[in-house]
Amino acid sequence: MKDNQGNKLPTISQAIEFRIEQYGHARTQAAKKIGITTLKLSQIIRGHKAVSRNLMWKLYRYGIPPVVLIQPQRKSRSYFRSGVQIEDLEGGSLGVPSSSLG
């Protein structure tokens, strides 16, 4: 996604990492300031956890711009407990025939 000047916006993960570095925080300090656990912060940065509306407010208060927070996110892999994405299964690339998916 791009802003109104045509510049590519950073992902939420990139914006969080930038703020953490800019503020000179460790991830544990940043998580505490944001109001979440270190584990959840790491999951968000890695893209394994989606950002809820409540968390968007917390990240906004931490200094993440709203335009970054409201851009479409890629689908979180946390929905699939095994970490296997539907695209992997449908393509049969994991040895699972597409017909067995129901």
Secondary structure, 3 states (H helix, E strand, C coil): CECCCCCECCCHHHHHHHHHHHHCCCHHHHHHHHCCCHHHHHHHHHCCCCCCHHHHHHHHHHCCCHHHHCCCCCCCHHHCCCCCCHHHHHCCCCCCCHHHHC
